[in-house]
Amino acid sequence: MTYLTVLSALGGGALIGLASAWLLFFHNRTAGISGIAAGILPPWQQDVGWRLWFLAGLVLSAPLWKLFGGSVQIQIDTPLIVLAIAGLLVGYGTRLGGGCTSGHGICGNARLSVRSIVATLLFMTTAGITVFIVRHGF
C-alpha cells in the first residue's frame, strides 16, 4: 500500500460520504444502490431522473478516473456463471434484508440505525466466513 493508495481511498470515501449526505439532505433519500436501481425499473416512479444520474456516476467514475490520468486495474478470474449466480444471490439477499451494504453500511450506520448495524454485522460476518471457506475449503 502506498501513500497515493491511502489518499485515493480517503478521497473516494469522502466522495461517497458527500454523495450520501447530499442525497439525504436534499432529497430525503438513502443512498442504497439496490433501492436506487430498483426505482428505475417498471413500474416507473416520478423521481427517476436523479436515480439515473446517480447510477451514471457509478458507472462512469472509473472510466473518467482513467481518462484524467488515474490508474484502474481490474482483473476478474472468476467464471461468468459464478459471477451471475453470485449477483442473483446478492440481489435476493438485498430484498430479503431490506437494503444493501451501501444503504445499511454507510447510511444506516451513520444514522445509528440498530437494524442497519445488525444487518452490517451479518453482511461482514457472512463475507468473512465465505472467504475463509472458499480459500481454505470445507
Helices and strands as residue ranges (DSSP letters): H 3-27, H 33-38, H 48-67, H 80-96, H 101-101, I 102-108, H 109-110, H 114-136
